[in-house]
């Protein structure tokens, strides 16, 4: 455990030693703040049953920076090791492969949580000024941020796998962005293809991140998406572990 924590601290520190972290932080906080301001302004214009929490997590101003953040924060996780020539040093150090893979995964996850933490201040400021809750129920907060964590885990694992597959950071970012975007919009495929079969629509709806957020932001916490994201995170991280071991033996 001590070795794992040492590696984890190393990964977290590496983010804040890199200029890209501060660029991502600035762009992410700016767009998140603008999204919050825009949605509150829209809701203030007419009576609606939509809460501020629902409005914040549903528009394109939320989804675009959300999806784009994962390639930016994961593209260097393994690719940087290849570029700097530290991969061989890492693989010959007295650490186990699973410790390296998990430390890199949780290192990105810590930074991802750091990205989203300031958004809680926006809701707190709204409730302080408006004198009312930004959500229809307390479960909406728990649901929204729980889903953010679950989706983040899954998409981070995809980004890490992409980074492990290539030595070029741009290629890693392209692979992860394309994969995450396809997964995000896969749920709209039945509507695009005019599929009306209930079973097929339900199957695609089961993996729809947009549908999950619609439910969770209302406080409707379903166990099925939780199982989906945890299972897929575990599976993709296992693939990353296999790729890491393959590169290790080739090196």
C-alpha positions in Angstrom: 0.0 0.0 0.0 2.9 2.4 0.8 4.3 1.8 -2.7 0.9 2.5 -4.3 0.4 5.7 -2.3 3.9 6.9 -3.3 3.1 6.2 -7.0 -0.3 7.9 -6.6 1.3 11.1 -5.1 3.8 11.0 -8.0 1.0 11.0 -10.5 -1.0 13.7 -8.9 2.0 16.0 -8.6 2.9 15.4 -12.2 -0.4 17.1 -13.2 0.4 20.3 -11.4 4.0 20.3 -12.7 2.6 20.4 -16.2 1.2 23.6 -17.9 -1.6 21.6 -19.5 -3.2 21.1 -16.1 -3.6 24.8 -15.6 -4.9 25.4 -19.1 -7.5 22.7 -18.6 -8.5 24.1 -15.2 -8.9 27.6 -16.7 -10.9 26.5 -19.7 -13.0 24.1 -17.7 -13.9 26.5 -14.9 -14.6 29.3 -17.4 -17.0 27.2 -19.4 -18.6 25.6 -16.3 -19.2 29.1 -14.8 -20.6 30.4 -18.1 -22.9 27.5 -18.4 -24.2 28.0 -14.8 -24.7 31.7 -15.4 -26.5 31.1 -18.8 -28.8 28.5 -17.3 -29.8 30.6 -14.3 -30.4 33.5 -16.6 -32.7 31.4 -18.8 -34.6 29.9 -15.9 -35.0 33.4 -14.5 -36.9 34.5 -17.6 -40.0 32.4 -17.2 -41.7 29.9 -14.8 -40.4 26.4 -15.1 -40.4 23.1 -13.2 -36.8 22.5 -14.3 -34.3 22.9 -11.4 -31.0 24.7 -11.6 -29.2 21.4 -11.1 -31.1 19.8 -14.0 -30.5 22.8 -16.2 -26.8 22.9 -15.4 -26.1 19.2 -16.3 -28.1 18.9 -19.5 -27.1 21.5 -22.2 -24.3 21.2 -24.8 -22.3 23.8 -22.7 -22.0 21.0 -20.1 -21.4 18.0 -22.4 -18.8 19.6 -24.7 -16.2 20.6 -22.1 -17.1 17.4 -20.1 -16.2 15.1 -23.1 -13.2 17.2 -24.2 -11.6 17.2 -20.7 -10.9 13.5 -20.7 -8.5 13.4 -23.8 -6.7 16.4 -22.4 -6.1 15.0 -18.9 -5.3 11.4 -20.0 -3.3 11.7 -23.2 0.0 12.1 -21.4 -0.5 9.4 -18.7 1.4 6.7 -20.5 2.5 8.6 -23.7 4.6 10.9 -21.6 6.4 8.0 -20.1 7.2 6.7 -23.6 8.3 10.2 -24.9 10.5 11.0 -21.9 12.1 7.5 -21.9 11.0 6.9 -18.3 8.9 3.9 -19.2 11.8 1.5 -18.9 12.8 2.9 -15.6 9.3 2.6 -14.3 8.9 -1.0 -15.4 12.3 -2.0 -13.9 11.6 -0.4 -10.5 10.6 -2.6 -7.6 6.8 -2.0 -8.1 4.1 -4.3 -9.3 2.4 -3.7 -12.6 -1.1 -3.4 -11.1 0.3 -0.6 -8.7 1.5 1.4 -11.7 -1.8 1.0 -13.6 -4.0 1.8 -10.7 -1.9 4.7 -9.5 -2.2 6.3 -12.9 -5.9 5.7 -13.0 -6.6 7.2 -9.6 -4.1 10.0 -10.2 -6.2 11.2 -13.1 -9.4 10.6 -11.1 -8.1 12.8 -8.3 -7.4 15.6 -10.8 -10.9 15.1 -12.3 -12.5 15.5 -8.9 -10.4 18.6 -8.4 -11.9 20.0 -11.7 -15.5 19.5 -10.6 -15.2 20.5 -6.9 -15.5 24.3 -7.6 -18.9 23.7 -9.3 -20.3 23.0 -5.8 -19.5 26.6 -4.9 -21.7 27.8 -7.7 -24.7 26.0 -6.3 -23.9 27.2 -2.8 -23.6 30.8 -3.9 -27.0 30.5 -5.8 -28.7 29.1 -2.7 -27.2 31.8 -0.5 -28.3 34.6 -2.8 -31.6 33.2 -4.0 -32.6 31.8 -0.6 -33.9 28.6 -2.1 -32.5 25.2 -3.1 -31.0 24.8 -6.6 -32.3 21.2 -6.7 -35.7 19.7 -6.3 -34.4 17.4 -3.6 -31.1 16.6 -1.9 -30.9 13.4 -3.8 -30.4 15.5 -7.0 -27.0 16.6 -5.7 -26.0 13.2 -4.7 -27.3 11.7 -7.9 -25.6 14.2 -10.2 -22.2 14.1 -8.6 -22.3 10.3 -8.2 -23.0 10.0 -11.9 -20.2 12.5 -12.7 -17.8 10.3 -10.7 -19.0 7.1 -12.4 -18.9 8.5 -15.9 -15.5 10.1 -15.1 -14.1 6.7 -14.0 -15.3 5.0 -17.2 -14.1 7.7 -19.6 -10.7 8.1 -17.7 -10.2 4.4 -18.2 -10.8 4.8 -21.9 -8.4 7.7 -22.1 -5.7 5.7 -20.2 -6.1 2.8 -22.5 -5.7 5.1 -25.5 -2.6 6.6 -24.0 -1.1 3.1 -23.3 -1.7 2.1 -26.9 0.3 4.8 -28.6 3.5 6.9 -27.9 2.0 10.0 -29.5 -0.2 12.2 -27.2 -2.2 13.6 -30.1 -3.1 10.2 -31.3 -4.0 9.2 -27.8 -6.3 12.2 -27.4 -7.9 11.6 -30.8 -8.6 7.9 -30.0 -10.1 8.7 -26.6 -12.2 11.7 -27.8 -13.6 9.7 -30.7 -14.4 6.7 -28.6 -16.1 8.7 -25.8 -18.1 10.8 -28.3 -19.3 7.7 -30.1 -20.4 6.2 -26.8 -22.1 9.4 -25.8 -24.2 9.6 -29.0 -24.7 5.9 -29.5 -27.9 6.2 -27.5 -29.4 8.4 -30.3 -28.8 5.8 -33.0 -32.3 4.2 -32.8 -33.9 7.7 -33.3 -31.5 8.5 -36.2 -32.2 5.2 -37.9 -36.0 5.4 -37.0 -35.9 2.2 -35.0 -39.1 1.7 -33.1 -38.5 -1.7 -31.5 -38.9 -1.2 -27.7 -36.2 -3.8 -26.8 -33.6 -2.1 -29.0 -34.4 1.4 -27.8 -34.2 0.2 -24.2 -30.9 -1.5 -24.8 -29.4 1.7 -26.2 -31.1 3.8 -23.5 -29.4 1.6 -20.9 -26.0 2.9 -21.9 -27.1 6.5 -22.6 -25.1 8.9 -20.5 -27.5 11.7 -21.4 -30.5 9.6 -20.2 -28.6 8.7 -17.0 -27.9 12.3 -16.3 -31.6 13.3 -16.9 -32.6 10.8 -14.2 -29.8 11.3 -11.7 -30.1 15.1 -11.8 -33.7 14.6 -10.7 -32.6 12.5 -7.7 -33.6 9.2 -9.4 -30.7 7.0 -8.6 -30.9 3.7 -10.6 -28.5 0.8 -9.8 -28.3 -0.3 -13.4 -26.1 2.6 -14.6 -23.9 2.2 -11.5 -23.3 -1.5 -12.5 -22.7 -0.5 -16.1 -20.1 2.2 -15.4 -18.3 0.2 -12.6 -18.2 -2.9 -14.8 -16.9 -1.1 -17.9 -14.3 0.8 -15.9 -13.0 -2.5 -14.5 -13.0 -4.1 -17.9 -11.2 -1.3 -19.7 -8.7 -0.9 -16.9 -8.0 -4.6 -17.2 -7.3 -4.1 -20.9 -4.9 -1.3 -20.0 -3.1 -3.6 -17.6 -2.7 -6.1 -20.4 -1.4 -3.5 -22.8 1.0 -2.2 -20.1 2.4 -5.7 -19.5 2.8 -6.3 -23.2 4.8 -3.0 -23.6 6.8 -3.9 -20.6 8.0 -7.2 -22.1 8.7 -5.6 -25.4 10.7 -3.0 -23.8 
